[in-house]
Amino acid sequence: MTSRKAPRPDSRQEWLGSPRRIVVKVGSGVLSRGGIGLHRETIQALASSLARLQAQGVEVILVSSGAILAGMEALGLTERPRELPLKQAAAAVGQSHLMRAYEEAFQPCGRRVAQILLTQEDLRHRGRYLNARNTLFTLLGLQVLPIVNENDTVAVREIQFGDNDTLSALVAHLVQADLLVILTDTEGVFTADPHRDPAARLIPVVRPQDAITSFCAEDAGSAASIGGMTSKVRAARRAAVAGIPTVVASGRIPGTVEAILAAEEVGTLFIPSRSRMQSRKRWLAFASLPRGGIVVDAGARAALVRGGKSLLPSGIRGTQRSFRAGDVVSLLDPAGTEFGRGLANYGRDEVEKIKGLHSNEIIGALGVNPYDEVVHRDNLVILELLEAVIEPSSGGEDQAAPRAPSEG
């Protein structure tokens, strides 16, 4: 991990620095202005703002919802489809309309755009993950603005991200962004729903230890969207825990993204971890799909979680499901609960032969000893430590539990 300079506690400039690569997420609630169909003026204003940042040398990736919304408009639907086939049909119709709207908005600015459609399976597989990253980097090198969306036409529950907020955090990890901006239909995260409660206050800063998830307990989607403030908070925490500062702010106010990069007090800033997670560990933590599991004893679990150690054969009690050397595996405690994830140096059959042995006994069991560790500490992450930051405890009954409005 690369150490991040410790900023002054309340200095946005120090936290944000001078981002050279940013991911901007915009949802259907912003693109529709609350109605059914794309709001062209909003898209044009966003395009102009992002084009100005590109002209200043900032690399921009846009994660955009709106395919189903545009399809609803084209098909004359008045409410968001509930059945998966109709959702996929609306997305198939709408994706070309959405991209045409962006092309028309960016063309007067002299900027080219490219469409990238992803499913979770594209990021779970390490090879496809790297291919997606290489494609995005190549587009940025050509000064083309990538527009990323979930491939709703083929996505089913097993391969869905769930919402584009989650996708935006994964894309920020993928491209090693300096900043993630999530544009919503309010000015940021509030202490209550500002659409309903006039006493609601904007929360300017969220620190890792702040119990912000309780603020979002009663989200409800709109006719045009599926996400809510809860998903935005989770996405912001996922990015921040990997060392990427994140701002949740209004997508309805022109120039919001530029104001954020100028370190103005705009929206809600999620303060990042002081160290950046390595690229492989980000993938393990947030995008990978375990192929099997390794059950460890209590002593090994403590050494991994608290001691930052590698997993040795002596601490292994057993395995679950088939896996090969190089596969991602879940690290499970004696009760079968996953607490970590890593890359296995040995396949399941080999692990079964060496479990409980000391490292110097591996060669006797296998005839070779390529690795002392079954999972090296550089290739594992402790998930419960990340989740403690992404979803901290509520802090007691006296903790305020306001809620924020939804937008997808």
C-alpha positions as a printed NumPy array, in Angstrom:
array([[  0.   ,   0.   ,   0.   ],
       [  1.093,   3.546,  -0.733],
       [  0.808,   5.923,   2.196],
       [ -1.453,   8.942,   1.782],
       [ -0.304,  12.246,   3.271],
       [ -2.322,  12.98 ,   6.398],
       [ -4.549,  15.97 ,   5.522],
       [ -5.815,  18.616,   7.846],
       [ -9.085,  17.309,   9.32 ],
       [-11.398,  19.792,   7.588],
       [ -9.475,  20.626,   4.426],
       [-11.179,  19.389,   1.267],
       [ -8.275,  20.562,  -0.841],
       [ -5.896,  18.307,   1.068],
       [ -8.23 ,  15.311,   0.865],
       [ -9.091,  15.732,  -2.802],
       [ -5.771,  17.034,  -4.065],
       [ -5.676,  17.536,  -7.85 ],
       [ -7.473,  14.507,  -9.312],
       [ -6.237,  13.467, -12.739],
       [ -8.659,  10.578, -13.214],
       [-12.236,  10.67 , -11.958],
       [-15.337,   8.49 , -12.17 ],
       [-18.688,  10.286, -12.281],
       [-21.917,   8.364, -11.718],
       [-25.292,   9.765, -12.757],
       [-28.574,   8.002, -12.128],
       [-32.004,   7.893, -13.693],
       [-33.452,  10.249, -11.094],
       [-31.089,  12.981, -12.296],
       [-31.34 ,  12.175, -16.006],
       [-35.143,  12.191, -15.87 ],
       [-35.591,  15.126, -13.497],
       [-38.148,  12.916, -11.78 ],
       [-40.219,  12.27 , -14.897],
       [-40.447,   9.501, -17.468],
       [-37.877,   9.966, -20.208],
       [-34.494,  11.62 , -20.6  ],
       [-34.143,  15.304, -19.687],
       [-31.963,  16.52 , -22.566],
       [-30.993,  19.824, -20.934],
       [-29.567,  17.97 , -17.928],
       [-27.539,  15.682, -20.199],
       [-26.246,  18.671, -22.18 ],
       [-25.208,  20.514, -19.022],
       [-23.4  ,  17.421, -17.709],
       [-21.639,  16.896, -21.039],
       [-20.447,  20.492, -21.145],
       [-19.086,  20.27 , -17.607],
       [-17.232,  17.   , -18.204],
       [-15.859,  18.254, -21.532],
       [-14.407,  21.308, -19.789],
       [-12.659,  19.016, -17.307],
       [-11.268,  16.923, -20.169],
       [ -9.914,  20.109, -21.757],
       [ -8.041,  20.729, -18.494],
       [ -6.371,  17.319, -18.731],
       [ -8.658,  15.411, -16.365],
       [ -9.48 ,  11.859, -17.452],
       [-13.212,  11.214, -16.994],
       [-15.185,   7.967, -16.943],
       [-18.969,   8.341, -16.775],
       [-21.101,   5.608, -15.215],
       [-24.608,   6.289, -16.422],
       [-27.973,   4.743, -15.763],
       [-30.86 ,   5.536, -18.078],
       [-31.163,   2.72 , -20.631],
       [-34.388,   1.366, -19.158],
       [-35.621,   4.925, -18.624],
       [-35.007,   5.798, -22.288],
       [-36.661,   2.536, -23.32 ],
       [-39.712,   3.34 , -21.217],
       [-40.004,   6.647, -23.052],
       [-39.632,   5.02 , -26.46 ],
       [-42.13 ,   2.253, -25.65 ],
       [-44.667,   4.562, -24.015],
       [-44.42 ,   2.905, -20.577],
       [-45.521,   5.006, -17.617],
       [-43.889,   3.005, -14.833],
       [-40.705,   1.013, -14.439],
       [-41.112,  -2.601, -15.644],
       [-41.16 ,  -5.239, -12.925],
       [-40.756,  -8.394, -15.009],
       [-37.179,  -9.193, -16.04 ],
       [-37.949,  -9.841, -19.75 ],
       [-39.702,  -6.47 , -20.059],
       [-36.834,  -4.731, -18.232],
       [-34.363,  -6.293, -20.64 ],
       [-36.495,  -5.355, -23.641],
       [-36.749,  -1.753, -22.421],
       [-32.983,  -1.651, -21.918],
       [-32.394,  -3.066, -25.404],
       [-34.584,  -0.372, -26.933],
       [-33.301,   2.384, -24.679],
       [-29.528,   1.863, -24.737],
       [-29.154,   3.23 , -28.258],
       [-31.393,   6.199, -27.389],
       [-29.272,   6.907, -24.308],
       [-26.002,   6.791, -26.238],
       [-27.442,   8.962, -29.01 ],
       [-28.413,  11.55 , -26.398],
       [-24.863,  11.562, -25.037],
       [-23.294,  11.71 , -28.501],
       [-25.483,  14.684, -29.389],
       [-24.609,  16.39 , -26.101],
       [-20.828,  15.888, -26.374],
       [-20.525,  16.599, -30.122],
       [-20.752,  20.427, -29.821],
       [-17.929,  20.198, -27.25 ],
       [-15.717,  18.365, -29.738],
       [-15.601,  15.213, -27.589],
       [-16.058,  11.579, -28.558],
       [-17.732,   8.986, -26.351],
       [-17.649,   5.182, -26.2  ],
       [-20.105,   2.666, -24.796],
       [-18.947,   0.043, -22.263],
       [-21.545,  -2.479, -21.065],
       [-20.599,  -4.702, -18.117],
       [-22.038,  -7.443, -15.975],
       [-20.677,  -8.505, -12.609],
       [-19.248, -11.622, -14.242],
       [-16.98 ,  -9.39 , -16.347],
       [-15.33 ,  -8.102, -13.178],
       [-15.382, -11.327, -11.158],
       [-13.129, -13.068, -13.676],
       [ -9.59 , -11.743, -13.256],
       [ -8.732, -11.974, -16.964],
       [-11.894, -10.176, -18.068],
       [-11.385,  -7.624, -15.291],
       [ -7.935,  -6.805, -16.675],
       [ -9.278,  -6.715, -20.236],
       [-11.947,  -4.207, -19.19 ],
       [ -9.308,  -2.082, -17.486],
       [ -7.06 ,  -2.16 , -20.565],
       [ -9.958,  -1.105, -22.785],
       [-10.816,   1.809, -20.504],
       [ -7.196,   2.951, -20.315],
       [ -6.881,   2.764, -24.112],
       [ -9.998,   4.887, -24.568],
       [ -8.693,   7.45 , -22.093],
       [ -5.397,   7.517, -23.958],
       [ -7.336,   8.303, -27.146],
       [ -9.132,  11.121, -25.267],
       [-12.446,   9.315, -25.665],
       [-14.869,   9.528, -22.736],
       [-16.083,   6.019, -21.746],
       [-19.738,   5.758, -20.752],
       [-20.249,   2.652, -18.614],
       [-23.562,   0.995, -17.848],
       [-24.71 ,  -2.388, -16.64 ],
       [-25.608,  -4.669, -19.521],
       [-29.28 ,  -4.856, -18.545],
       [-30.231,  -6.716, -21.713],
       [-28.465,  -9.901, -20.545],
       [-28.018,  -9.399, -16.798],
       [-29.869, -11.785, -14.506],
       [-29.89 , -11.807, -10.73 ],
       [-26.746, -13.915, -10.452],
       [-24.646, -11.472, -12.503],
       [-26.266,  -8.146, -11.653],
       [-24.448,  -5.438,  -9.731],
       [-27.789,  -4.49 ,  -8.213],
       [-27.428,  -0.803,  -9.034],
       [-25.058,   1.527, -10.833],
       [-23.843,   3.015,  -7.553],
       [-22.129,  -0.296,  -6.829],
       [-20.889,  -0.422, -10.417],
       [-19.396,   3.07 , -10.103],
       [-17.37 ,   2.053,  -7.033],
       [-16.105,  -1.046,  -8.852],
       [-15.159,   1.027, -11.897],
       [-13.342,   3.494,  -9.629],
       [-11.37 ,   0.549,  -8.21 ],
       [-10.811,  -0.836, -11.704],
       [ -9.222,   2.312, -13.138],
       [ -7.511,   3.4  ,  -9.909],
       [ -9.446,   6.666,  -9.901],
       [ -8.383,   9.645,  -7.823],
       [-11.991,  10.606,  -7.116],
       [-15.507,   9.172,  -7.345],
       [-18.44 ,  11.574,  -7.717],
       [-21.976,  10.215,  -7.284],
       [-24.582,  12.636,  -8.604],
       [-28.02 ,  12.379,  -7.047],
       [-31.26 ,  14.379,  -6.876],
       [-30.389,  16.084,  -3.579],
       [-27.411,  18.194,  -2.552],
       [-25.8  ,  15.261,  -0.727],
       [-26.528,  13.054,   2.265],
       [-28.88 ,  14.674,   4.771],
       [-29.843,  13.983,   8.355],
       [-33.38 ,  13.333,   7.086],
       [-35.281,  13.372,   3.82 ],
       [-35.112,  17.032,   2.744],
       [-38.128,  16.479,   0.471],
       [-40.238,  15.749,   3.554],
       [-38.469,  17.281,   6.533],
       [-37.631,  21.024,   6.405],
       [-35.303,  20.572,   9.394],
       [-33.056,  18.154,   7.462],
       [-29.401,  19.198,   7.446],
       [-26.726,  18.396,   4.89 ],
       [-23.894,  16.251,   6.258],
       [-20.744,  17.829,   4.783],
       [-18.229,  15.148,   5.779],
       [-18.447,  11.424,   6.576],
       [-15.457,   9.888,   8.312],
       [-14.769,   6.131,   8.317],
       [-16.041,   5.714,  11.868],
       [-19.306,   7.635,  11.321],
       [-22.507,   5.562,  11.579],
       [-24.017,   6.846,   8.365],
       [-25.859,   3.702,   7.235],
       [-28.621,   4.225,   9.772],
       [-29.444,   7.494,   7.992],
       [-30.792,   5.546,   5.037],
       [-33.047,   2.941,   6.585],
       [-36.252,   3.883,   4.762],
       [-35.22 ,   4.322,   1.142],
       [-37.869,   3.943,  -1.528],
       [-37.312,   3.853,  -5.275],
       [-39.063,   6.157,  -7.719],
       [-40.853,   5.205, -10.921],
       [-37.679,   5.824, -12.893],
       [-35.012,   4.434, -10.576],
       [-34.033,   1.386,  -8.54 ],
       [-31.314,   2.719,  -6.265],
       [-31.532,   4.822,  -3.141],
       [-29.325,   6.752,  -0.77 ],
       [-28.357,   3.519,   0.99 ],
       [-26.709,   2.219,  -2.168],
       [-24.868,   5.513,  -2.623],
       [-23.541,   5.429,   0.923],
       [-22.392,   1.83 ,   0.495],
       [-20.712,   2.648,  -2.813],
       [-19.015,   5.686,  -1.318],
       [-17.702,   3.611,   1.575],
       [-16.443,   0.889,  -0.782],
       [-14.438,   3.461,  -2.682],
       [-13.257,   5.316,   0.404],
       [-12.031,   2.189,   2.185],
       [ -9.831,   1.504,  -0.858],
       [ -8.364,   5.014,  -0.576],
       [-10.555,   6.815,  -3.121],
       [-12.255,  10.013,  -1.863],
       [-15.921,  10.137,  -2.814],
       [-18.43 ,  12.961,  -2.984],
       [-22.213,  12.542,  -3.137],
       [-23.719,  15.721,  -4.553],
       [-26.505,  17.175,  -6.681],
       [-26.635,  16.332, -10.362],
       [-29.286,  18.96 , -10.948],
       [-27.051,  21.952, -10.238],
       [-24.869,  22.881, -13.242],
       [-21.118,  22.793, -12.619],
       [-21.302,  20.543,  -9.553],
       [-18.429,  18.306, -10.637],
       [-16.213,  21.268, -11.441],
       [-17.018,  22.815,  -8.055],
       [-16.036,  19.561,  -6.34 ],
       [-12.681,  19.482,  -8.125],
       [-12.149,  23.092,  -7.062],
       [-12.511,  21.855,  -3.435],
       [-15.652,  23.911,  -2.848],
       [-17.917,  22.846,   0.02 ],
       [-20.286,  20.932,  -2.228],
       [-22.174,  17.774,  -1.304],
       [-21.054,  15.145,   1.191],
       [-17.394,  14.128,   1.203],
       [-16.566,  10.579,   2.266],
       [-13.05 ,  10.745,   3.644],
       [-10.874,   7.937,   2.267],
       [ -8.549,   5.553,   4.008],
       [ -5.092,   6.993,   4.585],
       [ -3.585,   4.257,   2.427],
       [ -4.558,   3.026,  -1.005],
       [ -5.387,  -0.636,  -1.345],
       [ -3.315,  -2.489,  -3.914],
       [ -5.062,  -3.193,  -7.213],
       [ -5.197,  -6.957,  -6.707],
       [ -6.558,  -6.599,  -3.175],
       [ -9.267,  -4.223,  -4.425],
       [-10.313,  -6.849,  -6.933],
       [-10.27 ,  -9.607,  -4.305],
       [-12.327,  -7.565,  -1.873],
       [-14.963,  -6.093,  -4.138],
       [-15.194,  -7.956,  -7.451],
       [-13.864, -11.508,  -7.191],
       [-15.933, -14.696,  -7.091],
       [-14.543, -17.446,  -4.804],
       [-14.335, -20.884,  -6.421],
       [-13.938, -22.785,  -3.165],
       [-13.31 , -22.412,   0.535],
       [-10.631, -23.153,   3.12 ],
       [-11.701, -23.697,   6.743],
       [ -9.139, -22.572,   9.318],
       [ -8.9  , -23.009,  13.069],
       [ -9.317, -20.214,  15.601],
       [ -5.582, -19.645,  15.95 ],
       [ -5.068, -19.235,  12.216],
       [ -8.031, -16.898,  12.001],
       [ -6.572, -14.693,  14.727],
       [ -3.167, -14.67 ,  13.012],
       [ -4.758, -13.63 ,   9.713],
       [ -7.156, -11.022,  11.102],
       [ -5.109,  -9.448,  13.884],
       [ -1.578, -10.393,  12.958],
       [ -1.622,  -9.791,   9.214],
       [ -0.024, -13.182,   8.621],
       [ -0.124, -15.575,   5.669],
       [ -2.209, -18.742,   5.822],
       [  0.001, -21.766,   6.53 ],
       [ -1.007, -25.436,   6.235],
       [ -0.805, -25.943,  10.008],
       [ -3.886, -23.752,  10.595],
       [ -6.127, -25.45 ,   8.034],
       [ -8.927, -27.807,   9.136],
       [-10.517, -28.596,   5.778],
       [-11.793, -27.389,   2.407],
       [-15.096, -26.744,   0.646],
       [-15.91 , -27.147,  -3.043],
       [-13.334, -27.712,  -5.75 ],
       [-10.651, -25.164,  -6.567],
       [ -7.32 , -25.071,  -8.344],
       [ -4.049, -23.288,  -7.665],
       [ -4.511, -19.625,  -8.562],
       [ -8.254, -19.59 ,  -7.866],
       [ -9.898, -17.184,  -5.432],
       [-10.987, -18.956,  -2.246],
       [-13.056, -17.938,   0.754],
       [-11.334, -18.122,   4.124],
       [-13.816, -19.59 ,   6.591],
       [-13.804, -19.785,  10.369],
       [-14.69 , -23.067,  12.179],
       [-18.395, -22.109,  12.008],
       [-18.19 , -21.776,   8.213],
       [-18.444, -17.968,   8.13 ],
       [-16.373, -16.202,   5.478],
       [-14.037, -13.623,   7.019],
       [-11.442, -13.296,   4.273],
       [-10.652, -14.015,   0.653],
       [ -7.425, -14.813,  -1.153],
       [ -5.58 , -16.481,  -4.028],
       [ -4.731, -20.115,  -3.331],
       [ -1.21 , -21.354,  -4.035],
       [ -2.458, -24.954,  -4.032],
       [ -5.509, -26.789,  -5.38 ],
       [ -8.056, -28.463,  -3.13 ],
       [ -6.547, -31.963,  -3.427],
       [ -3.124, -30.639,  -2.421],
       [ -4.539, -28.635,   0.483],
       [ -6.299, -31.748,   1.786],
       [ -2.958, -33.577,   1.794],
       [ -1.019, -30.853,   3.63 ],
       [ -3.656, -29.486,   6.044],
       [ -2.425, -29.478,   9.625],
       [  1.212, -29.918,   8.581],
       [  4.12 , -27.584,   9.196],
       [  5.55 , -25.924,   6.1  ],
       [  8.711, -28.028,   6.243],
       [  6.528, -31.14 ,   5.906],
       [  4.959, -30.09 ,   2.585],
       [  7.66 , -31.716,   0.469],
       [  7.132, -35.038,   2.224],
       [  3.403, -34.947,   1.474],
       [  3.534, -33.618,  -2.076],
       [  7.073, -34.394,  -3.264],
       [  7.594, -30.68 ,  -3.976],
       [  7.392, -27.506,  -1.93 ],
       [  6.756, -24.544,  -4.273],
       [  5.226, -22.422,  -1.494],
       [  5.356, -22.406,   2.287],
       [  2.05 , -20.516,   2.373],
       [ -1.302, -21.767,   1.139],
       [ -2.429, -18.135,   0.781],
       [  0.194, -15.397,   1.007],
       [ -0.719, -12.263,   2.961],
       [ -0.053, -10.115,  -0.133],
       [ -2.831, -12.002,  -1.914],
       [ -5.555, -11.926,   0.736],
       [ -7.977,  -9.44 ,   2.232],
       [ -9.868,  -9.54 ,   5.517],
       [-13.474,  -8.815,   4.589],
       [-14.798,  -8.193,   8.082],
       [-12.344,  -5.329,   8.544],
       [-13.617,  -3.748,   5.336],
       [-17.267,  -4.305,   6.24 ],
       [-16.674,  -2.701,   9.634],
       [-15.803,   0.475,   7.737],
       [-18.426,   0.133,   4.996],
       [-21.218,  -0.527,   7.51 ],
       [-20.142,   0.613,  10.991],
       [-22.372,  -0.04 ,  13.975],
       [-25.083,   2.464,  14.759],
       [-23.352,   3.657,  17.902],
       [-26.263,   3.212,  20.318],
       [-29.847,   4.328,  20.629],
       [-28.906,   7.959,  21.025],
       [-27.454,   7.998,  17.51 ],
       [-29.654,   9.978,  15.145],
       [-31.298,   7.812,  12.523],
       [-32.428,  10.183,   9.775],
       [-33.093,   8.962,   6.288],
       [-32.412,  10.249,   2.812],
       [-34.403,  10.109,  -0.409],
       [-33.846,   7.638,  -3.172],
       [-32.539,   8.041,  -6.705],
       [-31.287,   5.352,  -9.01 ]])
